[in-house]
Amino acid sequence: MPKPSPNFVLILADDLGWAELGCYGNRFNETPHLDRLAERGVRFTDAYAATPVCSPTRAALMTGQYPARVGITDYLRPEDERFLSPDYHTLAEALRSAGYATGLIGKWHLTGDYKLKRGEPSLHGFDEVICSETRYIGPGSYFAPYQFMPEVNAPKGEYLTDRLNREAVEFIRRHKDQPFFLYLSHYSVHTVLAAKQGMIDHFAAKPGASKDKNNPVLAAMLAGIDEGVGSITSTLDQLGIADRTVLIFASDNGGERRVTSNAPLRGGKSQLYEGGIRVPLIVYRPGSHRSGETCAVPVATPDLHPTLTELAGVKNGPNEVVDGESIVGLLDHERDLQRDSLYWHYPLDRPHFLGGMSAGAVRQGDFKLIEFFDTGKVELYNLKADLGEQENLADRMPEKATGLRNRLARWRASVGAQVPASAPATAPGSPQRRERASGRRPDAAPKPNLFSPPSSADSKAPDGSAATSGSFSATIPASMFDDRGTLLMWFKPDKLLRGAGPTMNLLQSDGLNAELRCGASSVTLDIRSGLAMTGTPEAGESRPYIYQTLLTHLKADRWYLAAWTWNTADADRNEFFLDGVRQENAPPFNYPGQFRPADRDLVMTIGGAGLTVSAVSLYDRPIGNEAIRAHCRAAGHKPYADEGVRFIRTRFIPTDVEWEQPIYSTSFEDPSTLKDWRLEGGRSMSIVDGNLVLESDRESTRSESAANHLVCWLNHEIPADFLLEFSVRPENRNRGLNIVFFSARGCNGENIFEPPIKPRDGTFSQYHSGDLDSYHISYWSGGRGTSNLRKNRGFHLTAIGKDLVTPAPQGAFEVVRIYKRDGKIRLTINNVLSLSYDDDGKTHGPVHTHTGWIGLRQMAHTHRCEYGHVKIYPLRSPSP
């Protein structure tokens, strides 16, 4: 008799990180059934999702193709024009054609616009579609009634994971006498987290429970998935079909760092670091020779399609493209994979709200390269030696980095990948013929409506458009000021915009105002709304902000290309670009105001005193930063580089440091090193597990209280020019504020620990309004988003940078460096430039060229922070 075809049960978890299962080393979560499955099957240690978000990975699972070839490279929104075209011959269709009963239970997320129903699972080979969303999933709905599938009958309060598990068991019972393919696609553990209270209480009572690591709610949700695995395996045994059923467990992307830790991996969902794409994968195949073994061969989501079709004896069609490679040979030690590289393509028009950037990646052997599309930066890691991706080898191994970058570029060309915007969903065919799934070609590039200065214009902008040093007016028809769009213009200041100065008007109308405000030490681009917006204004404001961003300075007689975009359907993503570089909204001015069509024509005044301005281009849609950057390139325009380096992340490794001759160095392994440090305020200073630990009084909430603030001074006097390096790990990256004082002395040059300088106890005002002068840099701001450099008594803000500590992986140490030579000050986090400033000594006092003291400051609500080492290096004397 011919051997019966194997059954397939494919279980996919949502947003489940690599390190969450017991069999992957987790000691808090409880997954006994999955752990037993790993003992009977093969556990892959280097398995990858096709992307760091859900929809593209699911498209790769169904098609066996890289998401870049399919054209779905980001998660699908509720009215998305992209969808998985029925023209694809999916895994379900291939198995159904071979006589399999096919069923989807749970999440699909490939439909696109739910009203149009063009990519529904029933169009892709599934005979039964059970408890799958018919409305946008959004933040989840784990208890009945289910908001995203209201047609599902369920008793109030039913838990969704339990329902999906029961439906899976019933599907298996219904089809026990024929080969079946069951795709059980859980919505758990996607946020917003929700689980049965009894299970939450169970995990909350365990030692080590917290909200961002060992999360009791996530653990309870995962336990529900694990219980379902137990029910399925038990049912297969009862029915006598376990010996011909293949079980696969995987996840669609890495864990979300707001609710868990992916340690030891870096990053998480939405990022191409390992924490975003490395996932658990367990494959149980009856009769395999590798039961209970692990496999370290890199595999990925597209490989599951050819694996199942090979096991089922199904051949691919002659014109069917499959990028994945069957891993059947790995399950039996019979053959190795033929490929030597894996690829990722994750292009974004704007950063993901969880922190992911537009990027691509390639892994070849132990080496992995990430290329960031917005900046052109590359990062190279040896994953065998550096699983946490902490040491970027790109500068030390330039040939390796260049080779992998070229390989990645060739692969993108081979699959027709689009950079940087997400490509539309496509039907199979030549990668050069990029059609929408509907058969329409992509829309033509948008063309702007131009509002130009009068014929008396006296100059030209870099792109050749007319410009004027005066102001001019334009009437914008109400029909053009719609709920989405882009406004683009060139402007040139007549003088350096830095420090106190006039407010300059780029645009003024009753629909939109844009002003350059010259404050005490920076320029603020302030965009407010009028009648064409809805939203809640700031207290005391008559109109809400669309955008406010801080710039260190704007140079005189230099052109800048300003562009801001809006989209009511994605209202919290109002964006501003300067020379094609996305700027960040300065808190708290990030209102998600929504445009609505103006009810009358808008008269706009463009330009004013102190500025030369060009024509204004108004587009009927957001055009994206790549189109804006292309506009700059076509005009031969060099992009703006703010001294604050708030928005352009670059590397900075100084070359004038005496690395072999530190002035001071400690790793805190020896408790006697505490004698080098002096604590003012706070609760305690101690050494724990080889780290310096500074703690505040957790019960205190008064922002000025001594117990809630502390400064830990190094007793050694430090030269005027130096490089300070220390490693830091806040207990909670989303709450707190850490600062470094350096070049600190009394206002008249005194020793800060001797009379007439008054003793201090950590009270904030003693440091910003007392008798000390210093530089004062906040390198971590726990949610504010910026790093700020302040100077001297009076707390004068002199430069703004980017907080790079908050978005880093929870639980990891970050290496902070502060470089000072004369007035040149640079702050880096893991060698990435966070803030840069050149003090000219003309504002808020002269440049500090004297020796001084260094202090580590923790502000209110930091509570607890660890410091792994502190090193201070001298700088070489400059060449004559």
Secondary structure, DSSP 4 states (H G I P E B T S, - for coil): -PPPPPEEEEEEESS--TT-SGGGT-SSS--HHHHHHHHHSEEESSEE-SSSSHHHHHHHHHHSS-HHHHT--SPPPTT-S----TTS--HHHHHHHTT-EEEEEE------STTTTSS-GGGGT-SEEES--SS--TT---BSSPTT-TTS---TT-BHHHHHHHHHHHHHHHTTTS-EEEEEE--TTPSSP---HHHHHHHHTSTT--SSSS-HHHHHHHHHHHHHHHHHHHHHHHHT-GGGEEEEEEESS---TTT---TTS---TTSSSHHHHB--EEEE-TT-TTTTEEE-S-EEGGGHHHHHHHHHTPPPPTT----S---HHHHHTS---S--EEEEEE--SS--TTS--SEEEEEETTEEEEEETTT--EEEEETTT-TT--S--TTT-HHHHHHHHHHHHHHHHHHT--SSSPPPP--SS-TT----TTSPPPPPPP--EEE---TT--EE-TTS-EEESS-EEEEEPGGGS-SEEEEEEEEEESS-B-SS---EEEEE-SSEEEEEEE-SSSEEEEEEE-TTEE-PPPTT-SS-EEEEEEES-B-TT--EEEEEEEEGGGGGG-EEEETTEEE-PPTT-----EE---SS-EEEEE--TTEEEEEEEEESS---HHHHHHHHHHTTPPPP--TT-SS---B---SSB-TTS-SEEE-S-SGGGGGGEEEEESSEEEEETTEEEEE--TT---TT-GGG-EEEEESS-B-SSEEEEEEEEES-TTS--EEEEEEEEETTS--TTSTTSPP--S-THHHHSSSEEEEEEEEE-TTS-EEEEEETTTTEEEEEEE--STTSPTT--EEEEEEEETTEEEEEETTEEEEEEE--SSSSS----S-BEEEEEE-TT--EEEEEEEEEEEBPPPP-
